[in-house]
């Protein structure tokens, strides 16, 4: 009798090791899978029934859900997968009410083995701010010759023409990459318009000089 008692005490001493703890911090609406393994016991528990229970997990009524060897079981938003010596516990769409202390348990001869699981559920993260579209407006000022009835020789009236180009509306994050090509195109347009204006002015002056020579009166000697 004394030998049996001593053997029982030895088993209890071997089982009285520090319990492993898993801490989970997640936000409302997220999913999380908790891996319970390393049960701090000397015996193989691959084929044992495993379960999830709420604290204090001292009675069967505290067991929330359990699963046999290589079985998957679901209850509400909780799923268990008893995979060998590992118990995978998945919470879907976490809520504040899911926060608390749980235990992963293994059914075995004598005292069950446990892993403490502390679940903390924080408020949902704020959604990303909506990017406000930005309209980029580029105004180009050019000059072009305009025919006027009051023109003195050697002078040409110039009028100013404002041309406005409304670019495609882009999100704020996209305008930075579009600025350089846009400015390059606008600069090319301004250069071409300037060259065209200069050519037209030269042609106009040449035509006026030619007309002046044509209409010069011829003085005959007496």
TORDO-579940 format. One line per field, with one value per residue (C-alpha): residue number from 1; x, y, z; residue in one letter; chain. Coordinates in nm, 4 decimals. Layout:
N
num <- [NUM_...];
px <- [X_...];
py <- [Y_...];
pz <- [Z_...];
residuo <- [A_...];
cadena <- [A_...];
***
This chain:
222
num <- [1_2_3_4_5_6_7_8_9_10_11_12_13_14_15_16_17_18_19_20_21_22_23_24_25_26_27_28_29_30_31_32_33_34_35_36_37_38_39_40_41_42_43_44_45_46_47_48_49_50_51_52_53_54_55_56_57_58_59_60_61_62_63_64_65_66_67_68_69_70_71_72_73_74_75_76_77_78_79_80_81_82_83_84_85_86_87_88_89_90_91_92_93_94_95_96_97_98_99_100_101_102_103_104_105_106_107_108_109_110_111_112_113_114_115_116_117_118_119_120_121_122_123_124_125_126_127_128_129_130_131_132_133_134_135_136_137_138_139_140_141_142_143_144_145_146_147_148_149_150_151_152_153_154_155_156_157_158_159_160_161_162_163_164_165_166_167_168_169_170_171_172_173_174_175_176_177_178_179_180_181_182_183_184_185_186_187_188_189_190_191_192_193_194_195_196_197_198_199_200_201_202_203_204_205_206_207_208_209_210_211_212_213_214_215_216_217_218_219_220_221_222];
px <- [0.0000_0.2825_0.4459_0.1275_0.0976_0.4600_0.4185_0.1104_0.2983_0.5820_0.3393_0.1878_0.5324_0.6268_0.3004_0.3417_0.5516_0.5071_0.2097_0.2860_0.1124_0.0140_-0.0825_-0.2870_-0.3474_-0.5862_-0.8429_-1.2191_-1.3178_-0.9872_-0.9288_-0.6625_-0.5342_-0.3746_-0.1255_-0.1258_0.1715_0.4497_0.2295_0.5137_0.4380_0.6403_0.3781_0.2781_-0.0636_-0.0969_-0.4080_-0.5682_-0.8870_-0.8135_-1.0424_-1.0788_-1.2298_-1.2935_-1.1331_-1.1180_-1.1606_-1.2219_-1.5439_-1.6852_-1.9301_-1.6356_-1.5425_-1.6440_-1.5544_-1.3467_-1.2141_-1.0863_-0.7616_-0.7187_-1.0698_-1.2007_-1.4880_-1.6675_-1.8886_-2.0105_-1.6998_-1.4511_-1.2863_-1.0646_-0.8230_-0.6674_-0.3545_-0.1209_0.0243_-0.0889_-0.4285_-0.5119_-0.7771_-0.9199_-1.1339_-1.3239_-1.4455_-1.3202_-1.5428_-1.4824_-1.6851_-1.4238_-1.1558_-1.0580_-0.8609_-0.8921_-0.7170_-0.6172_-0.6613_-0.5605_-0.7658_-0.5403_-0.5135_-0.4887_-0.4780_-0.5308_-0.2556_-0.3252_-0.1875_-0.3125_-0.4334_-0.4946_-0.6912_-0.6990_-0.9333_-0.8734_-1.0928_-1.0864_-0.8150_-0.9411_-0.9841_-0.7355_-0.8338_-0.9944_-0.7535_-0.8920_-0.8496_-0.6440_-0.7095_-0.3927_-0.4525_-0.1740_-0.2085_0.0139_0.0471_0.1591_0.1729_0.0568_0.0514_-0.2863_-0.3552_-0.4555_-0.5730_-0.3395_0.0064_0.3119_0.6074_0.8320_0.5854_0.3338_0.0581_0.0740_-0.2221_-0.2009_-0.3767_-0.4315_-0.4593_-0.5653_-0.5026_-0.6984_-0.5165_-0.6834_-0.7912_-0.5529_-0.5456_-0.3062_-0.0650_-0.0430_0.0270_0.3894_0.4791_0.2826_0.4341_0.7642_0.6197_0.3434_0.5865_0.8073_0.5140_0.3992_0.7527_0.7738_0.4405_0.5538_0.8822_0.7057_0.4550_0.7363_0.9279_0.6097_0.5449_0.8986_0.8741_0.5409_0.6862_0.9854_0.7598_0.5293_0.8182_0.9624_0.6226_0.5855_0.9313_0.8536_0.5239_0.7031_0.9510_0.6714_0.4733_0.7756_0.6995_0.9477_1.0818_1.1702_1.4381_1.3219];
py <- [0.0000_0.2353_0.1625_0.2531_0.5775_0.6658_0.5900_0.8134_1.0969_1.0563_1.0872_1.3992_1.5513_1.4822_1.6412_1.9495_2.1465_2.5065_2.5613_2.7103_3.0425_3.1899_3.5589_3.6856_4.0534_4.1160_4.3701_4.3406_4.1669_3.9870_3.6109_3.4336_3.0757_2.9733_2.6847_2.4853_2.2484_2.1528_2.0328_1.9956_1.6287_1.3155_1.1092_1.1119_1.2750_1.2444_1.0240_1.1971_1.4026_1.7736_2.0613_2.4323_2.5467_2.8758_2.9729_2.8223_2.5007_2.2882_2.1180_1.9667_2.2551_2.4848_2.2931_2.4996_2.2561_1.9393_1.7281_1.3719_1.2604_1.4141_1.5629_1.9116_2.0465_2.3830_2.5764_2.9256_3.1221_2.8766_2.5851_2.3099_2.0939_1.8112_1.7457_1.4998_1.6578_2.0033_2.1639_2.4477_2.6864_2.9369_3.2361_3.3954_3.7576_3.8388_4.0470_4.2181_3.9423_3.6846_3.8427_3.6471_3.3531_3.0105_2.6753_2.4220_2.0855_1.7235_1.4372_1.1750_0.9245_1.1165_1.4941_1.6610_1.8757_2.2422_2.5416_2.8825_3.1143_3.4831_3.6600_4.0398_4.2023_4.5698_4.8137_4.7841_4.9825_5.3020_5.2699_5.4449_5.8049_5.8527_6.0115_6.3375_6.3724_6.6740_6.8614_7.0083_7.3188_7.4517_7.7953_7.8729_8.2312_8.2782_8.5715_8.5768_8.8535_9.0193_9.2326_9.5876_9.8719_10.1129_9.9677_10.1819_10.0641_9.8260_9.7631_9.4859_9.4775_9.1718_9.0245_8.7858_8.4474_8.2461_7.8708_7.6580_7.2857_7.0890_6.7701_6.4457_6.4372_6.2128_6.0869_6.2734_5.9789_5.9667_6.3337_6.3170_6.0686_6.2634_6.6102_6.5683_6.4397_6.7041_6.9930_6.8549_6.8481_7.1994_7.3324_7.1762_7.3353_7.6783_7.6471_7.5481_7.8335_8.0828_7.9622_7.9792_8.3365_8.4444_8.2908_8.4633_8.7975_8.7569_8.6603_8.9562_9.2039_9.0606_9.0930_9.4558_9.5453_9.3794_9.5689_9.8973_9.8398_9.7526_10.0724_10.3120_10.5856_10.6113_10.9629_11.0236_11.2686_11.5754];
pz <- [0.0000_0.0833_-0.2522_-0.4394_-0.2438_-0.3113_-0.6806_-0.6925_-0.5216_-0.7712_-1.0597_-0.9062_-0.8588_-1.2205_-1.3346_-1.1140_-1.3563_-1.4528_-1.6848_-2.0251_-2.1061_-2.4441_-2.4727_-2.7678_-2.8524_-3.1419_-3.2649_-3.2979_-3.6216_-3.6722_-3.6922_-3.4881_-3.4673_-3.1360_-3.1350_-2.8133_-2.7929_-2.5544_-2.2715_-2.0197_-1.9596_-2.0142_-2.1975_-2.5628_-2.6108_-2.9901_-2.9657_-2.6679_-2.6759_-2.6495_-2.5595_-2.4921_-2.1652_-1.9900_-1.6612_-1.4011_-1.6060_-1.2965_-1.4067_-1.7234_-1.7557_-1.8234_-2.1393_-2.4432_-2.7229_-2.7628_-3.0495_-3.0850_-3.2482_-3.5960_-3.5748_-3.6480_-3.4439_-3.4578_-3.2187_-3.3024_-3.4092_-3.2497_-3.4341_-3.2894_-3.4868_-3.2828_-3.4869_-3.3158_-3.0055_-3.1222_-3.0648_-3.3052_-3.1727_-3.4230_-3.3253_-3.6157_-3.6102_-3.2608_-3.0339_-2.7024_-2.5354_-2.6480_-2.4298_-2.1208_-1.9886_-2.1520_-2.1186_-2.3839_-2.2168_-2.2822_-2.1462_-1.9871_-1.7036_-1.3808_-1.3966_-1.7349_-1.8808_-1.9532_-2.1402_-2.0282_-2.3076_-2.2372_-2.5107_-2.5220_-2.7763_-2.8553_-3.0450_-3.4219_-3.5945_-3.7638_-4.1372_-4.3667_-4.4529_-4.7943_-5.0363_-5.1738_-5.5525_-5.6612_-5.9859_-6.1329_-6.3480_-6.5692_-6.7346_-7.0337_-7.1592_-7.5215_-7.7641_-8.1256_-8.3888_-8.4511_-8.7584_-8.6624_-8.8886_-8.7043_-8.7570_-8.8014_-9.0087_-8.8230_-8.5350_-8.4835_-8.2213_-7.9972_-7.8076_-7.5170_-7.5339_-7.2208_-7.2741_-6.9814_-6.9704_-6.7104_-6.6420_-6.5466_-6.1833_-5.9930_-5.6354_-5.4148_-5.4033_-5.7860_-5.8628_-5.7555_-6.0288_-6.2915_-6.2301_-6.4160_-6.7506_-6.7349_-6.6874_-6.9637_-7.2105_-7.1131_-7.1580_-7.5032_-7.6047_-7.4831_-7.6753_-7.9982_-7.9689_-7.9068_-8.2136_-8.4254_-8.3098_-8.3974_-8.7471_-8.8134_-8.7049_-8.9388_-9.2328_-9.1635_-9.1588_-9.4795_-9.6497_-9.5336_-9.6661_-9.9999_-10.0247_-9.9456_-10.2303_-10.4749_-10.4088_-10.4106_-10.6833_-10.9724_-11.0401_-11.4047_-11.4987_-11.7031];
residuo <- [X_X_X_X_X_X_X_X_X_X_X_X_X_X_X_X_X_X_X_X_X_X_X_X_X_X_X_X_X_X_X_X_X_X_X_X_X_X_X_X_X_X_X_X_X_X_X_X_X_X_X_X_X_X_X_X_X_X_X_X_X_X_X_X_X_X_X_X_X_X_X_X_X_X_X_X_X_X_X_X_X_X_X_X_X_X_X_X_X_X_X_X_X_X_X_X_X_X_X_X_X_X_X_X_X_X_X_X_X_X_X_X_X_X_X_X_X_X_X_X_X_X_X_X_X_X_X_X_X_X_X_X_X_X_X_X_X_X_X_X_X_X_X_X_X_X_X_X_X_X_X_X_X_X_X_X_X_X_X_X_X_X_X_X_X_X_X_X_X_X_X_X_X_X_X_X_X_X_X_X_X_X_X_X_X_X_X_X_X_X_X_X_X_X_X_X_X_X_X_X_X_X_X_X_X_X_X_X_X_X_X_X_X_X_X_X_X_X_X_X_X_X];
cadena <- [A_A_A_A_A_A_A_A_A_A_A_A_A_A_A_A_A_A_A_A_A_A_A_A_A_A_A_A_A_A_A_A_A_A_A_A_A_A_A_A_A_A_A_A_A_A_A_A_A_A_A_A_A_A_A_A_A_A_A_A_A_A_A_A_A_A_A_A_A_A_A_A_A_A_A_A_A_A_A_A_A_A_A_A_A_A_A_A_A_A_A_A_A_A_A_A_A_A_A_A_A_A_A_A_A_A_A_A_A_A_A_A_A_A_A_A_A_A_A_A_A_A_A_A_A_A_A_A_A_A_A_A_A_A_A_A_A_A_A_A_A_A_A_A_A_A_A_A_A_A_A_A_A_A_A_A_A_A_A_A_A_A_A_A_A_A_A_A_A_A_A_A_A_A_A_A_A_A_A_A_A_A_A_A_A_A_A_A_A_A_A_A_A_A_A_A_A_A_A_A_A_A_A_A_A_A_A_A_A_A_A_A_A_A_A_A_A_A_A_A_A_A];
***
